[in-house]
Amino acid sequence: MESMDRISVDPAVCLGQPTIRGMRITVAFVVRLVASGMTRAQILQAYPELEEEDIVQALQYAAWASSERVRLVPVKGA
């Protein structure tokens, strides 16, 4: 895994969810913003406390975390 120096986990912040630099902005929230179609520029404008590298690392962390688990997805019609 690449350096994740902007991602932190603290049980006292957001119930221990991975956050951006200890702020109350979770990795999951940033990923949802990207998934909703917002560009990096739009996210940075809406949340000026974030930096572009925060978004990059949130996506890298999400990719890493999702590759660590195998979840069976039911096949429709099976």
C-alpha positions as CSV (number, residue, x, y, z in Angstrom):
1,M,0.0,0.0,0.0
2,E,1.2,3.5,-0.8
3,S,1.8,6.0,1.9
4,M,-1.4,7.0,3.6
5,D,-0.1,9.9,5.7
6,R,-3.3,11.9,5.3
7,I,-5.6,9.0,6.5
8,S,-6.1,8.6,10.2
9,V,-8.1,6.4,12.4
10,D,-8.9,7.6,15.9
11,P,-11.6,5.9,18.0
12,A,-12.5,9.4,19.4
13,V,-13.2,10.8,15.9
14,C,-16.2,9.7,13.8
15,L,-16.4,6.4,15.8
16,G,-13.1,5.3,14.5
17,Q,-13.9,5.5,10.8
18,P,-10.9,6.4,8.6
19,T,-10.9,10.2,8.3
20,I,-8.9,12.8,6.4
21,R,-6.1,14.3,8.5
22,G,-8.1,13.7,11.7
23,M,-10.9,16.0,10.6
24,R,-14.5,15.0,10.8
25,I,-14.5,14.3,7.1
26,T,-14.5,10.5,6.5
27,V,-12.9,8.7,3.6
28,A,-16.3,7.2,2.9
29,F,-17.8,10.7,2.6
30,V,-15.1,11.8,0.1
31,V,-15.6,8.6,-1.9
32,R,-19.3,9.2,-2.0
33,L,-18.8,12.7,-3.3
34,V,-16.6,11.4,-6.2
35,A,-19.1,8.6,-6.9
36,S,-21.9,11.1,-7.1
37,G,-20.1,12.7,-10.0
38,M,-18.4,15.7,-8.3
39,T,-15.1,16.7,-9.8
40,R,-12.1,17.2,-7.6
41,A,-12.4,21.0,-8.2
42,Q,-16.0,20.9,-7.1
43,I,-15.2,19.0,-4.0
44,L,-12.4,21.4,-3.1
45,Q,-14.6,24.4,-3.7
46,A,-17.4,22.9,-1.5
47,Y,-15.0,21.8,1.2
48,P,-12.1,24.3,1.3
49,E,-10.5,22.5,4.2
50,L,-9.7,19.6,1.9
51,E,-6.7,19.5,-0.4
52,E,-6.4,17.6,-3.7
53,E,-4.0,15.0,-2.1
54,D,-6.7,14.3,0.5
55,I,-9.1,13.2,-2.3
56,V,-6.3,11.1,-4.0
57,Q,-5.5,9.3,-0.8
58,A,-9.1,8.7,0.1
59,L,-9.6,7.0,-3.2
60,Q,-6.4,5.0,-2.8
61,Y,-7.4,3.9,0.7
62,A,-10.9,2.9,-0.6
63,A,-9.3,0.8,-3.4
64,W,-7.0,-0.8,-0.9
65,A,-9.7,-1.5,1.6
66,S,-12.1,-3.0,-0.9
67,S,-9.5,-5.3,-2.3
68,E,-8.8,-6.8,1.2
69,R,-12.3,-8.3,1.5
70,V,-14.1,-10.8,-0.6
71,R,-17.9,-10.5,-0.5
72,L,-20.1,-12.8,-2.3
73,V,-22.7,-11.0,-4.4
74,P,-25.9,-12.9,-5.1
75,V,-26.5,-13.5,-8.8
76,K,-29.9,-12.4,-10.0
77,G,-32.0,-15.2,-11.3
78,A,-29.9,-17.9,-9.8
